[in-house]
Amino acid sequence: MLKPGNLICYNAGGMKNKTLGLVLDLESRDHLSTVRQVLIMWVVVGEYMPKKSWTLHNTNPRFHDKITSGEIIWHDMGNWFEVTR
């Protein structure tokens, strides 16, 4: 289970050893939804990255731009994020 302060990687598309992020916050979309979101500050980004969550948090005009190091992004939580050891 992810929690704020965890260092994580994106474990999909061969990016496990090429990505590193810091979990900043967790949130539900609304009180009726079971889909959770995670706020990640990406330190090291790879060629393939998870899609950004389409929410009120991510309404900026650069929504479809590639994620770069130092960006803070909301993502839908899933088993594609793995806590690093």
SULQUIVEN-V797274 format. One record per residue. N is the residue number from 1. SS is DSSP state (2 for helix, 1 for strand, 0 for the rest). Layout:
N_SS + N_SS
This chain:
1_0 + 2_0 + 3_0 + 4_0 + 5_0 + 6_0 + 7_1 + 8_1 + 9_1 + 10_1 + 11_0 + 12_0 + 13_0 + 14_0 + 15_0 + 16_0 + 17_0 + 18_0 + 19_0 + 20_1 + 21_1 + 22_1 + 23_1 + 24_1 + 25_1 + 26_1 + 27_1 + 28_1 + 29_0 + 30_0 + 31_0 + 32_0 + 33_0 + 34_0 + 35_0 + 36_1 + 37_1 + 38_1 + 39_1 + 40_1 + 41_1 + 42_1 + 43_1 + 44_1 + 45_0 + 46_0 + 47_0 + 48_0 + 49_0 + 50_0 + 51_0 + 52_0 + 53_0 + 54_0 + 55_0 + 56_2 + 57_2 + 58_2 + 59_0 + 60_0 + 61_0 + 62_0 + 63_0 + 64_0 + 65_0 + 66_0 + 67_0 + 68_0 + 69_0 + 70_0 + 71_0 + 72_1 + 73_1 + 74_1 + 75_1 + 76_1 + 77_0 + 78_0 + 79_0 + 80_0 + 81_1 + 82_1 + 83_1 + 84_0 + 85_0
